[in-house]
């Protein structure tokens, strides 16, 4: 068969790949965009709505969108087998990121900031419903949403526009570092955020399985949430 005869099939294959990549990108970008949208409208609605309500319920909204796009997340349903040792390393990285979050809460390593999420009733007691919703978003939703966006999409897309076909175990140094830097800019504690980006990137690069950095990220947020509740240092929320 001549090369000319093969061209229509090649074009169709390229077109199909582009469509799949475009749909895959939307499924990973839109939940993250919704999360940022909640943050953006929070000050605009401050006069009419308790900001804590938006913070608490944005996790529910993002979780609903993730559920809607669930068929698009093949990397969450399957992936390379991961030895127990790699899971333990990932959890250890998550603990290390938590330590960095607390240790680098200093002027040069932080920009912006605020009072944080304070789940207290007027009498000073904890509002259990607000705490539960905040922890749900922080521990179960945010790690999935952010890892789908930053690691599954952005880091692979920097290397290859058809990012779904990119092997995270072969990610370039440029994609690795740029993704960590962009992840840092998402957080007011930018230096700890950069270290977190490096840690979660490495967990994905080592294993090629997105569930591993999700577990690492969730471990960080779970320990941080427990620390916040124990110390009442609401700045980290």
C-alpha positions in Angstrom: 0.0 0.0 0.0 1.4 3.4 -0.9 2.1 6.1 1.7 -0.6 8.3 -0.1 -3.2 5.6 0.6 -2.4 5.7 4.3 -2.7 9.4 4.7 -6.5 9.7 5.2 -6.4 7.1 8.0 -3.5 9.0 9.6 -5.4 12.2 9.5 -8.5 10.6 11.0 -6.3 9.1 13.8 -4.7 12.5 14.5 -8.2 14.2 14.5 -9.5 11.6 16.9 -6.6 12.0 19.2 -7.0 15.8 19.2 -10.7 15.4 20.1 -10.0 13.0 22.9 -7.2 15.3 24.3 -9.5 18.3 24.1 -12.3 16.5 26.0 -9.8 15.2 28.5 -8.4 18.6 29.1 -11.9 20.1 29.8 -12.6 17.3 32.2 -9.5 18.2 34.2 -9.7 22.0 33.8 -13.3 22.7 34.6 -13.4 21.3 38.2 -10.3 23.3 38.9 -11.9 26.4 37.3 -15.0 25.9 39.4 -13.0 25.8 42.5 -11.2 29.1 41.6 -14.6 30.6 40.7 -15.8 30.0 44.2 -12.7 31.7 45.6 -13.2 34.7 43.1 -16.8 35.3 44.1 -16.3 34.9 47.8 -15.4 38.6 48.5 -18.1 39.8 46.1 -20.8 38.0 48.1 -19.4 38.8 51.6 -22.3 41.2 52.3 -25.0 38.7 51.6 -23.5 35.3 52.4 -21.3 33.9 55.2 -18.0 33.3 53.4 -17.7 30.0 55.3 -20.7 28.7 53.5 -19.0 29.1 50.2 -15.8 27.6 51.4 -17.7 24.6 52.9 -20.0 24.0 49.9 -17.4 24.5 47.1 -16.1 21.0 47.9 -19.6 19.6 47.3 -19.9 21.5 44.0 -16.4 20.4 42.8 -17.1 16.8 43.9 -20.3 16.8 41.8 -18.4 18.0 38.7 -15.7 15.4 39.2 -18.4 12.7 39.5 -20.0 14.0 36.2 -16.6 13.7 34.4 -15.7 10.4 36.1 -15.8 8.4 32.8 -13.0 10.6 31.5 -10.6 9.8 34.3 -9.2 6.5 33.1 -6.0 7.1 35.2 -8.1 6.9 38.4 -9.7 3.5 37.5 -6.5 1.8 36.3 -2.8 2.4 36.2 0.6 0.6 36.6 0.9 -1.7 39.6 2.5 0.1 42.6 4.7 -1.8 45.1 3.8 -1.2 48.8 7.2 0.5 49.2 6.1 3.3 46.8 2.8 3.8 48.7 4.8 4.2 51.9 7.2 6.7 50.2 4.2 8.7 49.0 2.7 8.9 52.4 6.1 9.9 53.8 6.3 12.6 51.2 2.8 13.7 52.3 3.9 14.0 55.9 7.1 15.9 54.9 4.9 18.4 53.0 2.8 18.9 56.1 5.9 19.6 58.1 7.1 22.1 55.4 3.7 23.8 55.5 4.1 24.5 59.2 7.8 25.2 59.1 7.8 27.7 56.3 5.0 29.9 57.6 7.3 32.9 57.6 7.3 36.3 55.9 9.6 35.6 53.0 7.9 32.3 52.2 4.3 33.7 52.3 2.4 36.2 50.2 -1.1 37.5 50.9 -2.8 35.5 53.6 -5.9 36.1 55.8 -7.9 35.0 58.7 -8.7 31.6 57.2 -11.7 29.4 57.7 -13.0 29.6 61.3 -15.7 26.9 61.9 -16.8 28.3 65.3 -20.2 29.2 66.5 -20.8 32.5 68.3 -20.3 30.7 71.6 -16.8 29.6 70.6 -17.6 25.9 70.1 -16.9 24.0 66.9 -19.6 23.8 64.3 -19.5 20.1 63.4 -21.2 20.5 60.1 -18.8 23.2 58.9 -15.8 21.1 60.1 -17.1 18.0 58.3 -17.8 19.9 55.0 -14.4 21.6 55.2 -12.5 18.3 55.8 -14.5 16.6 53.0 -13.4 19.2 50.5 -9.8 19.5 51.9 -9.0 15.7 52.2 -11.2 14.0 49.6 -12.0 16.5 46.9 -9.0 18.9 46.6 -6.3 16.2 46.2 -8.3 14.5 43.4 -9.1 17.8 41.7 -5.6 19.3 41.9 -3.8 16.1 40.9 -6.0 15.7 37.9 -5.3 19.3 36.9 -1.7 19.8 37.8 -0.1 16.4 37.4 -2.3 14.5 35.0 -3.0 17.5 32.7 -0.5 20.4 33.1 2.7 18.4 33.7 2.0 16.0 30.8 0.6 18.7 28.5 3.8 20.8 28.8 5.6 17.8 27.2 3.0 16.7 24.8 -0.2 18.3 23.6 -1.8 14.9 23.3 -1.2 14.6 27.0 -3.3 11.5 27.5 -0.7 9.6 25.5 2.2 11.0 27.6 3.9 8.7 30.1 4.4 10.6 33.4 7.4 8.3 34.1 9.2 10.0 31.2 8.3 13.6 32.1 11.0 16.2 31.3 12.8 18.3 33.8 11.2 21.4 32.3 7.6 20.1 32.7 8.5 18.9 36.2 9.9 22.2 37.5 7.4 24.5 35.7 4.5 22.5 37.1 5.9 22.7 40.6 6.4 26.5 40.2 2.9 27.1 38.9 1.5 24.9 41.7 3.4 27.1 44.2 1.7 30.3 42.8 -1.7 28.8 43.6 -0.9 29.0 47.3 -0.2 31.9 49.6 2.5 29.8 51.2 4.4 29.7 48.0 7.6 28.1 49.1 5.9 25.2 50.9 3.6 25.0 47.8 6.7 24.6 45.6 8.1 21.8 47.8 4.7 20.2 47.7 4.6 20.4 43.9 8.0 18.8 43.7 6.9 16.0 46.1 3.6 15.2 44.3 5.3 15.4 40.9 7.9 12.9 42.0 5.3 10.5 43.3 3.6 10.6 39.9 6.9 10.4 38.0 8.2 7.4 40.1 5.0 5.3 39.7 3.1 6.6 36.7 0.0 6.0 38.8 -2.0 9.2 39.6 -3.6 7.5 42.6 -0.2 7.7 44.4 0.2 11.5 44.4 -3.5 11.7 45.3 -2.8 9.6 48.3 0.3 11.7 49.2 -1.7 14.9 48.8 -4.6 13.6 50.9 -2.2 12.5 53.6 -0.8 16.1 53.8 -4.3 17.6 54.0 -5.6 15.1 56.5 -2.7 15.7 58.9 -2.9 19.4 58.3 -6.6 19.4 59.0 -6.1 17.5 62.3 -3.3 19.9 63.3 -5.6 22.9 62.6 -8.4 21.5 64.7 -6.0 20.6 67.5 -4.3 24.1 67.6 -7.1 26.3 66.3 -4.6 28.0 64.0 -7.2 28.8 61.4 -4.7 30.6 59.1 -3.9 27.3 57.4 -7.6 26.9 56.4 
